[in-house]
């Protein structure tokens, strides 16, 4: 599988494909040809390929080896997250009592950058509100830090990439991209996640209604 065990770049060579899939040169060429036919890759030259525009448009934030500046406060919050936690539990875990400082420097930045999410997003002020890591947040915890202090996010599971992309499209009401991409990725990626299937089915329904 092309997405396995490697930070995905916008540009791929046959050498990259061989390293990812542990295949021969001929097998890498055949795989690249199939991906070009499926409009997932664009051949730029002999042995050099680029992620197709339809994938870059909405999935670039997840598919590209993403670098992002992250404050120490946000990283500290992410590192203590275990399952679903209340605001008080998080504040206790990072040894904070100042609610304003916590909200401004810890919670709100982590929510804005989609490293964590609410368990009840439709009721943000609910007394039973809890927070949990997103796929992006978990990726940051597993990330490596380069010399410039930026974290390179690793997406090792194609389902995580598609999930983040579909979520963004759904929020933007871009149903056409969900349907277009869903028709080009392996069926098992959708079938393994009920949420992806729901977004896809709803996108098809809403496009039909239009």
ABEGO torsion letter per residue (X at the ends): XAABGBBBBABBBAAAAAAAAGBBAAAAAAAAAAAAAAGABBBABBGBBBBBAAAAAAAAAAABBBBBBBBAAAAAAAAABBEBBBAAAAAAAAGBABAAAAAAAAAAAAAAAGABBBABAABAABAABBBBBBAAAAAAAABBBBAAGBBBBBBABAAAAAAAAAAAAAAAGBAAAAAAAAAABBAAAAAABAAAAAAAAAAAAAAAAX
